[in-house]
């Protein structure tokens, strides 16, 4: 057994068992919030992509498994190891396995974020997407090495032998969080235009991206500093419990930050109203360059079928106030596959 590492504080019940207990209490609260977020996601976004649906299900299952592992670990240290100080120095199997699960969850979340950045990168034709992909792959390699090295030690004091792997994994996770958050904010900012409603949605997603990146980065840095300064305590272990939950919760919060489509519980129909203003001039009317206000009413959504009716009314501009054209209102039937993505309006339309 190797010599214990230097620490700023001696081992006490407060910074060992107490820290682990507080960590699992916080992790349990975050797991409950994650479960609510997952339920809300499936209820609010039934038409979301299969990738996101499978990712949410997989992350929740892994998070639940991780929760069971840390509960087992804390139970073994507090109950089974009661009045046995030697048991606190031993790394039990559930602690090792929860580290592996934590690495898997973090890699999945980073990959999903990187995928979103990659899509934005393709739209803006930049190189930042390649940088994000490279750092995520590097983090995946370091995480695998860390998970393997953990199984080579039996006592917490032996973590000094693999301290390079512990510090590298936490530092890499922090770096990836900063890079992904910065890339998403950069590309989303470039995506802003003159549409105020769209800009508001983009700003909302930017806030979630920046906030989640800063939150997980702060937790990773805290775990790194406490491991370096307090290696003989369980403070960094309790923070590591929280870190996994924060990654899952931050990703689900970003998915749920999008506008929700109202669902009718009886027949699954959706109803919505959107108003557009645009410049219109064609053979159907003599109101040249008049302003039209269109109200799009959609209803009877069932298994992807949308029945849309447009009711238009012309508002004459001053230059055409004397026009006598009687065709100032009309109704057109229209079918679309998506409620909010395929509005039947000209390319020059502006939402109001």
C-alpha positions in Angstrom: 0.0 0.0 0.0 1.5 3.3 -1.1 2.0 6.3 1.1 -1.0 8.6 1.5 -1.1 11.8 -0.5 -0.6 15.2 1.0 -3.9 16.8 2.0 -4.8 20.2 3.5 -7.1 18.5 6.0 -7.1 15.3 7.9 -9.8 12.7 7.5 -12.9 13.2 9.5 -16.4 11.8 9.4 -17.6 15.1 7.9 -15.3 15.2 4.9 -15.5 11.4 4.2 -18.8 9.8 4.9 -20.5 13.2 5.3 -19.3 14.4 1.9 -20.4 11.2 0.2 -23.8 11.4 1.9 -24.4 15.0 0.8 -23.2 14.0 -2.7 -25.8 11.3 -3.0 -28.6 13.5 -1.6 -27.8 16.1 -4.2 -27.5 13.5 -6.9 -30.9 12.1 -5.9 -32.5 15.5 -6.3 -30.9 16.0 -9.7 -32.0 12.5 -10.8 -35.6 13.4 -9.9 -35.4 16.6 -11.9 -33.9 14.6 -14.8 -36.8 12.1 -14.7 -39.3 15.0 -14.9 -37.3 16.5 -17.8 -37.4 13.2 -19.6 -41.1 12.8 -19.1 -41.8 16.3 -20.3 -39.6 15.8 -23.4 -41.6 12.7 -24.6 -44.9 14.5 -23.8 -44.0 17.8 -25.5 -42.0 16.6 -28.5 -43.6 13.4 -29.8 -42.5 14.3 -33.4 -38.8 14.7 -32.5 -36.1 12.8 -34.3 -35.4 9.2 -33.5 -31.8 10.1 -32.6 -32.9 12.4 -29.8 -35.6 10.0 -28.5 -33.2 7.1 -28.3 -30.5 9.4 -26.7 -32.9 10.6 -24.0 -34.0 7.1 -23.2 -30.4 5.8 -23.1 -29.2 8.6 -21.0 -32.0 8.2 -18.5 -31.4 4.5 -18.2 -27.7 5.0 -17.7 -28.4 7.7 -15.2 -30.8 5.4 -13.2 -28.1 2.7 -13.2 -25.6 5.2 -12.0 -28.0 6.3 -9.2 -28.3 2.7 -8.1 -24.5 2.3 -8.0 -23.8 5.3 -5.9 -26.6 4.4 -3.5 -25.0 0.9 -3.1 -21.6 2.5 -2.6 -22.7 4.9 0.1 -24.7 2.2 1.9 -21.7 0.0 2.0 -19.5 2.7 3.5 -22.0 4.0 6.0 -24.0 1.0 7.0 -22.0 -2.2 6.2 -18.7 -0.4 7.1 -20.0 1.2 10.3 -17.3 1.4 12.9 -14.7 0.1 10.5 -12.3 2.9 9.5 -10.4 0.5 7.2 -13.4 0.1 4.9 -13.2 3.9 4.0 -9.8 3.4 2.4 -11.0 0.6 0.1 -12.5 1.3 -3.3 -15.4 -1.0 -3.7 -16.7 -2.4 -7.0 -19.7 0.0 -7.3 -17.4 3.0 -7.0 -15.3 1.7 -9.9 -18.3 0.8 -12.0 -20.1 4.1 -11.5 -16.9 5.9 -12.8 -17.2 3.8 -16.0 -20.9 4.7 -16.3 -20.1 8.3 -15.7 -17.5 8.3 -18.4 -20.0 6.8 -20.9 -22.7 9.4 -20.0 -20.3 12.3 -20.4 -19.0 11.0 -23.7 -22.5 10.6 -25.1 -23.6 14.0 -24.0 -20.5 15.6 -25.5 -21.1 13.7 -28.7 -24.7 14.9 -28.9 -23.5 18.5 -28.3 -20.8 18.1 -30.9 -23.4 16.8 -33.4 -25.4 19.9 -33.0 -22.3 22.0 -33.5 -21.4 20.0 -36.6 -24.8 20.7 -38.1 -24.3 24.4 -37.5 -20.8 24.1 -38.8 -22.1 22.7 -42.1 -24.6 25.5 -42.4 -22.0 28.2 -41.9 -19.1 26.4 -43.6 -16.6 26.9 -40.7 -13.8 24.9 -39.2 -14.9 25.1 -35.6 -16.9 21.9 -36.0 -13.8 20.0 -36.8 -12.1 21.4 -33.7 -15.1 20.3 -31.5 -15.1 16.8 -33.0 -11.3 16.5 -32.3 -11.5 17.5 -28.7 -14.5 15.2 -28.1 -12.6 12.3 -29.6 -9.6 13.2 -27.4 -11.9 13.3 -24.3 -13.3 9.9 -25.3 -9.8 8.4 -25.4 -8.8 9.9 -22.1 -12.0 8.8 -20.5 -11.4 5.2 -21.6 -7.9 5.2 -20.2 -9.1 6.6 -16.9 -11.8 3.9 -16.6 -9.2 1.2 -17.2 -6.7 2.7 -14.7 -9.3 2.8 -12.0 -9.6 -1.0 -12.0 -5.9 -1.2 -11.3 -6.1 0.3 -7.8 -7.7 -1.1 -4.7 -7.4 1.8 -2.2 -8.0 5.5 -2.4 -4.5 6.2 -1.4 -3.3 4.4 -4.5 -5.1 7.0 -6.7 -1.8 8.9 -6.4 -0.3 6.3 -8.8 -2.9 7.3 -11.5 -3.4 10.9 -10.5 -2.4 11.9 -14.1 -5.4 10.0 -15.4 -7.8 11.5 -12.8 -6.6 15.1 -13.4 -6.5 14.7 -17.2 -10.0 13.3 -17.3 -11.5 16.2 -15.2 -9.4 18.8 -17.0 -10.4 17.5 -20.4 -14.1 17.4 -19.5 -13.8 21.1 -18.4 -12.1 22.1 -21.6 -14.6 20.3 -23.8 -17.5 22.0 -22.0 -15.9 25.4 -22.7 -15.2 24.6 -26.3 -18.6 23.3 -27.1 -20.4 26.1 -25.3 -18.3 28.7 -27.1 -18.8 27.1 -30.5 -22.6 26.8 -30.1 -22.9 30.5 -28.9 -20.7 31.6 -31.8 -22.7 29.8 -34.5 -26.1 30.6 -33.0 -25.1 34.3 -32.8 -24.1 34.1 -36.5 -27.5 32.6 -37.3 -29.4 35.6 -36.0 -31.2 37.7 -38.6 -33.9 40.3 -38.8 -36.7 38.0 -37.6 -37.3 39.1 -33.9 -39.2 35.9 -33.0 -36.5 33.6 -34.3 -33.8 35.8 -32.7 -35.6 35.4 -29.4 -35.5 31.6 -29.7 -31.9 31.6 -30.7 -31.0 33.8 -27.7 -32.8 31.4 -25.4 -30.9 28.4 -26.7 -27.6 30.4 -26.4 -28.4 31.1 -22.8 -29.0 27.4 -22.1 -25.8 26.4 -24.0 -23.7 28.9 -22.1 -25.3 28.2 -18.8 -25.0 24.4 -19.0 -21.4 24.6 -20.2 -20.5 26.9 -17.3 -22.3 24.7 -14.8 -20.7 21.4 -15.8 -17.3 23.1 -16.1 -17.6 24.6 -12.6 -18.4 21.2 -11.2 -15.5 19.6 -13.0 -13.1 22.2 -11.8 -14.4 21.9 -8.3 -13.9 18.1 -8.4 -10.4 18.6 -9.8 -9.3 21.1 -7.2 -10.7 19.1 -4.3 -8.9 16.0 -5.6 -5.6 17.9 -5.7 -6.0 19.7 -2.4 -8.1 17.1 -0.4 -7.1 13.7 -1.8 -7.7 11.7 1.4 -11.4 12.9 1.6 -14.5 12.0 -0.2 -15.3 15.6 -1.2 -14.2 15.0 -4.9 -16.2 11.8 -4.9 -19.4 13.6 -3.8 -18.8 16.2 -6.6 -18.3 13.5 -9.1 -21.7 12.1 -8.1 -23.3 15.4 -9.0 -21.3 15.9 -12.2 -22.9 13.0 -14.0 -26.4 14.2 -13.2 -25.6 17.7 -14.3 -24.5 16.5 -17.8 -27.8 14.6 -18.3 -29.9 17.4 -16.9 -28.2 20.1 -19.0 -28.8 18.2 -22.2 -32.4 17.5 -21.5 -33.0 21.2 -20.4 -31.6 22.3 -23.8 -33.9 20.0 -25.7 -36.9 21.2 -23.6 -36.0 24.8 -24.2 -37.7 24.7 -27.6 -41.2 26.0 -28.1 -43.8 23.3 -27.3 -46.5 22.3 -29.7 -49.9 22.2 -27.9 -51.3 18.7 -28.0 -55.0 17.9 -27.7 -55.4 14.9 -25.4 -58.5 13.6 -27.0 -57.6 13.0 -30.6 -54.0 14.2 -30.9 -54.9 17.3 -33.0 -52.9 20.5 -32.8 -54.2 24.0 -33.3 -52.2 27.1 -33.8 -52.5 30.6 -35.3 -49.7 32.6 -36.8 -49.8 36.0 -38.5 -47.6 37.1 -41.4 -47.0 40.4 -43.2 -45.5 40.4 -46.6 -45.4 42.4 -49.8 -47.6 40.8 -52.5 -48.0 41.4 -56.2 -49.3 39.0 -58.8 -52.0 38.4 -61.4 -54.7 37.8 -58.8 -54.9 41.3 -57.5 -54.3 44.8 -58.7 -53.2 45.9 -55.2 -49.5 46.3 -56.3 -47.1 46.0 -53.3 -49.9 46.0 -50.8 -49.5 44.7 -47.3 -51.4 41.5 -46.5 -52.1 40.0 -43.1 -52.5 36.2 -43.2 -53.8 34.1 -40.4 -52.8 30.5 -40.6 -55.2 28.2 -38.8 -54.1 24.5 -38.5 -56.2 21.7 -37.1 -56.9 18.0 -37.3 -53.3 16.8 -36.9 -53.4 13.0 -36.7 -50.4 10.8 -37.7 -48.6 13.5 -39.6 -51.6 14.9 -41.6 -52.2 18.6 -41.3 -55.2 20.4 -42.7 -54.3 24.1 -43.1 -56.6 27.0 -44.1 -55.3 30.4 -44.9 -57.5 33.5 -44.6 -56.0 36.6 -46.2 -57.1 40.2 -46.1 -55.5 43.1 -47.9 -54.5 46.3 -46.2 -54.0 48.9 -48.9 -51.0 51.0 -48.9 -51.4 54.8 -49.3 -50.3 54.5 -53.0 -53.1 52.1 -53.8 -55.8 53.4 -51.5 -58.1 54.1 -54.5 -57.9 50.6 -55.9 -61.3 49.1 -56.5 -60.3 45.5 -56.8 -62.8 43.4 -55.0 -60.5 40.4 -54.4 -59.3 41.4 -50.9 -60.0 38.2 -49.1 -59.6 34.5 -50.0 -59.3 31.1 -48.5 -57.0 28.3 -49.8 -56.7 24.7 -48.6 -53.2 23.5 -48.0 -51.6 20.3 -46.8 -48.2 20.1 -45.0 -46.2 17.5 -43.2 -45.1 19.7 -40.4 -47.1 22.2 -38.4 -44.5 24.9 -37.7 -41.8 24.2 -40.4 -43.8 24.4 -43.7 -45.9 27.5 -43.6 -47.6 28.2 -47.0 -46.2 31.7 -47.4 -43.9 33.3 -50.1 -40.2 33.6 -49.5 -40.5 37.3 -48.8 -42.9 36.8 -45.9 -42.0 38.3 -42.5 -43.5 37.0 -39.3 -45.0 39.5 -37.0 
